[in-house]
């Protein structure tokens, strides 16, 4: 994801559970840390500029304070300040444009909306809203990743693909 604090920087994730930050102006990694033992499918930076959400095959959405990443070496043990656990892997977790809500797409066939996740600590037991949604795309289609509409002002507009027939 693009780093909205600086348009010439990006966050990335790897299939080995790593997360990095690259400054494209100089081609330098600001940090490269292992945050999971399994593939991280998505990263999203909160509008506050210091909360990073990661989601992946470990069936967890984790929220990290990236201010604590400064000066850490690869292999450092880090703990997220907030975690949500799913019964199946998580395709994506994205903050809304205002940062009020976190939208997750899971292989447990749900879309979860968590309000003020960045203000919580510990385990998030239940989302504020859970929407049943058929997310099994099979092996020939890319996985669904629900996304917030970038200019919606009411915090209720997001889009996601559908496997239902007829399409809705």
ABEGO torsion letter per residue (X at the ends): XBBAABAABBBBBBAAGBBBBBBAAAGBBABBBBABABBBABBBBBAAGABBBBBBAAGBBBBBBAAAABGBBBGBBBBBABBBBBABBBABBBBBAAGABBBBBBAAGBBBBBBGAAABBEBBABBABBBBBBABAEAABBBBBBBBBAABAAGABBBBBBABOBBX
